[in-house]
Amino acid sequence: MILVAGGTGRLGRRLVADLADAGEAVRTFSRGISQPIPEEAHDGVERVRGDLASGTDCERAVDGVRKVVFAASGFGLARGGDPRSVDRDGALRLTAAAAQAGVEHIVMMSMVGAAPDAPLEFLRMKHAAEEAVKTSGVAWTVIRLGASLEQQLDVLGGALASKGIVPVFGSGRADVTFTSTADAAGIVRRALADPALRNRSIEWGSETHTFNGLAAALVARAGRGHVRRIPIAALRAMGAVARPFSPFMARMAEAALWMDSGGAAFDVGPTRAEFPDLPITGLAEVLRAMDPQTAG
Ligand SMILES: NC(=O)c1ccc[n+]([C@@H]2O[C@H](COP(=O)([O-])OP(=O)(O)OC[C@H]3O[C@@H](n4cnc5c(N)ncnc54)[C@H](OP(=O)(O)O)[C@@H]3O)[C@@H](O)[C@H]2O)c1
């Protein structure tokens, strides 16, 4: 049995479907708050409703499980969680429960740039989660992704569809290395299947683009709309002003500033060369698959 914590999220949904299609026994673990939990699914997937904040729920989730994938996150939650409570504390709680239950392997989803002194709280919390699996006594794999390509396209494409504008934060000229959901799911499946990927970290990206490039691609695809630039000064002000009443807005502004500073770019070459058989699903393919209604 493979447990996917956050199995109803963007990556989780894709991973769970791929694993189930491949004949694996899969269980998901989530609250049903930010994402619905299908009530009557006939896909053979077992769905546990529970909260990473609860030790009892974590114990229930790992019962009878051989492998765990931690794909939960509080980064995108406007309420009911944040990187501290989910990406760090939830990861630590589930890791401890997994070690106690004799789980064989934990795959921890992290992000390129995770470090104890990283500029974003999210990256500092991811570092703590990485350390927890490495010292858990359970075989581990840390997969450090780039920014989600689909998530960014949904944000930009959603604004294009509803308002006719694509917001670009800052200059939009910095390189950002994105990871598509299909590619993230692909490397997780490889890590689950191949013992050679145990007890190591892997940085995994798909393609590097600028936000100006993403915006231009969305406008070209829609055949309408234009770019609206949000200046860096406005982003800084938004981060500072929002912090006391909307930590979510502050997080988004800080992440946008970080990406516009070039911090989210990395070289995908070395790890891609290690796994030449894993396909790259890039911008062109993701755009083709996107719902035209939500992408301009
Ligand atoms: N998106 C990115 O750009 C990015 C970049 C690098 C790394 N990552 C990492 O990759 C993984 C997948 O990301 P994603 O974007 O696919 O995530 P996502 O779509 O935001 O999904 C998050 C999942 O976590 C669940 N969750 C949140 N709080 C929970 C709690 N307290 N207890 C149980 N489940 C909880 C959510 O369901 P409920 O809220 O309904 O419980 C949902 O299923 C995450 O670990 C993320 O940190 C993401």
PDBQT file of the ligand as one rigid body, heavy atoms in Angstrom, charges set to zero:
ROOT
HETATM    1  N1  LIG A 301       3.033  24.024  -6.238  1.00  0.00    +0.000 N 
HETATM    2  C1  LIG A 301       4.325  24.307  -6.313  1.00  0.00    +0.000 C 
HETATM    3  O1  LIG A 301       4.759  25.261  -6.996  1.00  0.00    +0.000 OA
HETATM    4  C2  LIG A 301       5.326  23.438  -5.567  1.00  0.00    +0.000 A 
HETATM    5  C3  LIG A 301       6.688  23.669  -5.722  1.00  0.00    +0.000 A 
HETATM    6  C4  LIG A 301       7.592  22.861  -5.053  1.00  0.00    +0.000 A 
HETATM    7  C5  LIG A 301       7.144  21.859  -4.208  1.00  0.00    +0.000 A 
HETATM    8  N2  LIG A 301       5.805  21.664  -4.058  1.00  0.00    +0.000 N 
HETATM    9  C6  LIG A 301       5.369  20.603  -3.153  1.00  0.00    +0.000 C 
HETATM   10  O2  LIG A 301       4.800  19.547  -3.930  1.00  0.00    +0.000 OA
HETATM   11  C7  LIG A 301       3.731  18.930  -3.203  1.00  0.00    +0.000 C 
HETATM   12  C8  LIG A 301       2.457  18.983  -4.043  1.00  0.00    +0.000 C 
HETATM   13  O3  LIG A 301       2.114  20.364  -4.253  1.00  0.00    +0.000 OA
HETATM   14  P1  LIG A 301       0.714  20.773  -4.904  1.00  0.00    +0.000 P 
HETATM   15  O4  LIG A 301       0.897  22.130  -5.477  1.00  0.00    +0.000 OA
HETATM   16  O5  LIG A 301       0.219  19.655  -5.752  1.00  0.00    +0.000 OA
HETATM   17  O6  LIG A 301      -0.202  20.881  -3.599  1.00  0.00    +0.000 OA
HETATM   18  P2  LIG A 301      -1.727  21.401  -3.504  1.00  0.00    +0.000 P 
HETATM   19  O7  LIG A 301      -2.393  21.307  -4.833  1.00  0.00    +0.000 OA
HETATM   20  O8  LIG A 301      -1.720  22.710  -2.800  1.00  0.00    +0.000 OA
HETATM   21  O9  LIG A 301      -2.417  20.291  -2.568  1.00  0.00    +0.000 OA
HETATM   22  C9  LIG A 301      -2.186  20.268  -1.205  1.00  0.00    +0.000 C 
HETATM   23  C10 LIG A 301      -2.815  19.030  -0.611  1.00  0.00    +0.000 C 
HETATM   24  O10 LIG A 301      -2.510  18.979   0.797  1.00  0.00    +0.000 OA
HETATM   25  C11 LIG A 301      -3.716  18.701   1.508  1.00  0.00    +0.000 C 
HETATM   26  N3  LIG A 301      -3.597  19.269   2.858  1.00  0.00    +0.000 N 
HETATM   27  C12 LIG A 301      -3.366  20.567   3.211  1.00  0.00    +0.000 A 
HETATM   28  N4  LIG A 301      -3.352  20.687   4.542  1.00  0.00    +0.000 NA
HETATM   29  C13 LIG A 301      -3.565  19.444   5.054  1.00  0.00    +0.000 A 
HETATM   30  C14 LIG A 301      -3.675  18.921   6.369  1.00  0.00    +0.000 A 
HETATM   31  N5  LIG A 301      -3.563  19.710   7.460  1.00  0.00    +0.000 N 
HETATM   32  N6  LIG A 301      -3.900  17.590   6.529  1.00  0.00    +0.000 NA
HETATM   33  C15 LIG A 301      -4.025  16.765   5.447  1.00  0.00    +0.000 A 
HETATM   34  N7  LIG A 301      -3.914  17.204   4.163  1.00  0.00    +0.000 NA
HETATM   35  C16 LIG A 301      -3.713  18.535   3.983  1.00  0.00    +0.000 A 
HETATM   36  C17 LIG A 301      -4.802  19.384   0.662  1.00  0.00    +0.000 C 
HETATM   37  O11 LIG A 301      -6.116  18.883   0.915  1.00  0.00    +0.000 OA
HETATM   38  P3  LIG A 301      -7.059  19.541   2.069  1.00  0.00    +0.000 P 
HETATM   39  O12 LIG A 301      -6.722  21.015   2.183  1.00  0.00    +0.000 OA
HETATM   40  O13 LIG A 301      -8.440  19.297   1.573  1.00  0.00    +0.000 OA
HETATM   41  O14 LIG A 301      -6.729  18.799   3.322  1.00  0.00    +0.000 OA
HETATM   42  C18 LIG A 301      -4.343  18.968  -0.738  1.00  0.00    +0.000 C 
HETATM   43  O15 LIG A 301      -4.723  17.618  -0.991  1.00  0.00    +0.000 OA
HETATM   44  C19 LIG A 301       3.609  19.678  -1.884  1.00  0.00    +0.000 C 
HETATM   45  O16 LIG A 301       4.340  19.030  -0.869  1.00  0.00    +0.000 OA
HETATM   46  C20 LIG A 301       4.257  21.028  -2.214  1.00  0.00    +0.000 C 
HETATM   47  O17 LIG A 301       4.764  21.699  -1.074  1.00  0.00    +0.000 OA
HETATM   48  C21 LIG A 301       4.887  22.420  -4.731  1.00  0.00    +0.000 A 
ENDROOT
TORSDOF 0
